Amino acid sequence: MAGLGVNIDHVATVRQARQTVEPDPVWAAVEAELGGADCITFHLRQDRRHIIDRDVRLLREVVRVKLNMEMSLAEEIVQIALELKPDQATLVPENRQEVTTEGGLDVAGQSRRIRDVTRALQNAGVTVSAFIDPEPDQVRACQEVGCDAIEIHTGRYANAWLLHGSEGRDRQVRSALQEIRRAVQAGLDAGLVVHGGHGLTYRNIAPVAAIEGFTEFNIGHSIVSRAVFVGLRSAVAEMKRLIQ
Ligand code: PXP
């Protein structure tokens, strides 16, 4: 059964909107653990838009489940990861203008840099995953550069799900699910651990969670959105129930 990684970036986004000290993403990590999270995920961006360096240090001390750091390939961030030693690093693309991570990492297109970063992290005891679009070439590239895991970008499926009432919506959802299924299988065939994430919600998680082969889902926005109304502990517990 797949585990749940809770991405706490959005708690930090609310704090940074006022440049103040609350809500604290470190408290959020503790609440998420109490709700049954198997992993706490954060993204230390170069622009420090949400998670800041102080959070990262405290998260490393406080989090008792797996700590997963989403990170770009920027040298500054790689150095921080090497010192911090999260349990897992997930390599993601980063673009200053984006609202959220928009697409998967082009592993095939920058394999030399990714191989070097992957080796350095692994030598520091960090498991390395790469966030990729559900494309067989990208899965193969992850295997070639020595990644331990992949995280399959579920954004196309999530976007198709949102096309309520529009013609072709069911066909698009089915085709996106099929693409994910193939990518999971390609990952397993390549000997990689397979995670999934992006745009997953309480309404759309079930068909993805039913695909065999996933080890972990990383979910942020939907859980933090629900937590505003029911509290983070309950929101996490409910998502865990749906995955199970
Ligand atoms: N996985 C990765 C690699 C991401 O970059 C993000 C977004 O930060 C997520 C999962 C979570 O996406 P969402 O907030 O849409 O659940």
Boltz pocket constraint, residues with backbone or C-beta under 6 A from the ligand:
constraints:
  - pocket:
      binder: B
      contacts: [[A, 7], [A, 9], [A, 43], [A, 70], [A, 90], [A, 92], [A, 100], [A, 101], [A, 131], [A, 151], [A, 196], [A, 197], [A, 198], [A, 199], [A, 200], [A, 218], [A, 219], [A, 220], [A, 221], [A, 222]]
      max_distance: 6.0
